[in-house]
Amino acid sequence: MGILLTRERGYSLVELIVALLLFSIGGLALASTSALIGRALNLDGQRERASRLASRQIEILSAACHDAINGTEATPPISLEWTVSRPDTGHIAINESVSYPGSQGRRTDRYETLVSCR
């Protein structure tokens, strides 16, 4: 008697292993991408907070235009430093440096503005 071979439906072991390998690679790629996005969002949050503090300080100095003086402020991990000069009697020039942690050490952004005194 001969052996009768029938073709069964379904997936072979090799096909299942290849599919599992592809899903594993996709999952690892997704996990590494989400970690990079998380770090970028954290850095963007620090940068946004630093620029808000700088803008707030410029508004404070503008409001006290004739009494504005040089100074520093530290709101960890962000530090501000500003200088005020008077190019003429009706204006003040504000130069401000804002330092905050970045991906490769501390980062410093500089802002300059000329404000009219009322």
Secondary structure as a PSIPRED ss2 file (coil, helix, strand):
# PSIPRED VFORMAT (PSIPRED V4.0)

   1 M C   1.000  0.000  0.000
   2 G C   1.000  0.000  0.000
   3 I C   1.000  0.000  0.000
   4 L C   1.000  0.000  0.000
   5 L C   1.000  0.000  0.000
   6 T C   1.000  0.000  0.000
   7 R C   1.000  0.000  0.000
   8 E C   1.000  0.000  0.000
   9 R C   1.000  0.000  0.000
  10 G C   1.000  0.000  0.000
  11 Y C   1.000  0.000  0.000
  12 S C   1.000  0.000  0.000
  13 L H   0.000  1.000  0.000
  14 V H   0.000  1.000  0.000
  15 E H   0.000  1.000  0.000
  16 L H   0.000  1.000  0.000
  17 I H   0.000  1.000  0.000
  18 V H   0.000  1.000  0.000
  19 A H   0.000  1.000  0.000
  20 L H   0.000  1.000  0.000
  21 L H   0.000  1.000  0.000
  22 L H   0.000  1.000  0.000
  23 F H   0.000  1.000  0.000
  24 S H   0.000  1.000  0.000
  25 I H   0.000  1.000  0.000
  26 G H   0.000  1.000  0.000
  27 G H   0.000  1.000  0.000
  28 L H   0.000  1.000  0.000
  29 A H   0.000  1.000  0.000
  30 L H   0.000  1.000  0.000
  31 A H   0.000  1.000  0.000
  32 S H   0.000  1.000  0.000
  33 T H   0.000  1.000  0.000
  34 S H   0.000  1.000  0.000
  35 A H   0.000  1.000  0.000
  36 L H   0.000  1.000  0.000
  37 I H   0.000  1.000  0.000
  38 G H   0.000  1.000  0.000
  39 R H   0.000  1.000  0.000
  40 A H   0.000  1.000  0.000
  41 L H   0.000  1.000  0.000
  42 N H   0.000  1.000  0.000
  43 L H   0.000  1.000  0.000
  44 D H   0.000  1.000  0.000
  45 G H   0.000  1.000  0.000
  46 Q H   0.000  1.000  0.000
  47 R H   0.000  1.000  0.000
  48 E H   0.000  1.000  0.000
  49 R H   0.000  1.000  0.000
  50 A H   0.000  1.000  0.000
  51 S H   0.000  1.000  0.000
  52 R H   0.000  1.000  0.000
  53 L H   0.000  1.000  0.000
  54 A H   0.000  1.000  0.000
  55 S H   0.000  1.000  0.000
  56 R H   0.000  1.000  0.000
  57 Q H   0.000  1.000  0.000
  58 I H   0.000  1.000  0.000
  59 E H   0.000  1.000  0.000
  60 I H   0.000  1.000  0.000
  61 L H   0.000  1.000  0.000
  62 S H   0.000  1.000  0.000
  63 A H   0.000  1.000  0.000
  64 A C   1.000  0.000  0.000
  65 C H   0.000  1.000  0.000
  66 H H   0.000  1.000  0.000
  67 D H   0.000  1.000  0.000
  68 A C   1.000  0.000  0.000
  69 I C   1.000  0.000  0.000
  70 N C   1.000  0.000  0.000
  71 G E   0.000  0.000  1.000
  72 T E   0.000  0.000  1.000
  73 E E   0.000  0.000  1.000
  74 A E   0.000  0.000  1.000
  75 T E   0.000  0.000  1.000
  76 P C   1.000  0.000  0.000
  77 P C   1.000  0.000  0.000
  78 I E   0.000  0.000  1.000
  79 S E   0.000  0.000  1.000
  80 L E   0.000  0.000  1.000
  81 E E   0.000  0.000  1.000
  82 W E   0.000  0.000  1.000
  83 T E   0.000  0.000  1.000
  84 V E   0.000  0.000  1.000
  85 S E   0.000  0.000  1.000
  86 R E   0.000  0.000  1.000
  87 P E   0.000  0.000  1.000
  88 D E   0.000  0.000  1.000
  89 T C   1.000  0.000  0.000
  90 G C   1.000  0.000  0.000
  91 H E   0.000  0.000  1.000
  92 I E   0.000  0.000  1.000
  93 A E   0.000  0.000  1.000
  94 I E   0.000  0.000  1.000
  95 N E   0.000  0.000  1.000
  96 E E   0.000  0.000  1.000
  97 S E   0.000  0.000  1.000
  98 V E   0.000  0.000  1.000
  99 S E   0.000  0.000  1.000
 100 Y E   0.000  0.000  1.000
 101 P E   0.000  0.000  1.000
 102 G E   0.000  0.000  1.000
 103 S C   1.000  0.000  0.000
 104 Q C   1.000  0.000  0.000
 105 G E   0.000  0.000  1.000
 106 R E   0.000  0.000  1.000
 107 R E   0.000  0.000  1.000
 108 T E   0.000  0.000  1.000
 109 D E   0.000  0.000  1.000
 110 R E   0.000  0.000  1.000
 111 Y E   0.000  0.000  1.000
 112 E E   0.000  0.000  1.000
 113 T E   0.000  0.000  1.000
 114 L E   0.000  0.000  1.000
 115 V E   0.000  0.000  1.000
 116 S E   0.000  0.000  1.000
 117 C C   1.000  0.000  0.000
 118 R C   1.000  0.000  0.000
